[in-house]
Amino acid sequence: MIAGMSDRDVPILLWPFYALWRLLTFVLEMVGRLICALIGLALMAAGTAITITILAAPIGIPIAAVGFLLLVRAVF
């Protein structure tokens, strides 16, 4: 957005393009959050499965932690 402009300063002729752009950014943000949450859940499951095999626990715990952090990032 141009410096000093707010949502109300969009010229009326450009408003349809502005609204379409806002819709596109909203949809892409939601899809990104969904993908982030799914990857986080998958990493948590993989990390937990790896941690169950006690020999690979030093690898599984960080993988599960990264998955948890991705899930938290997707929510907030």
Secondary structure, 3 states (H helix, E strand, C coil): CCCCCCHHHCCCCCHHHHHHHHHHHHHHHHHHHHHHHHHHHHHHHHHHHHHHCHHHHHHHHHHHHHHHHHHHHHHC
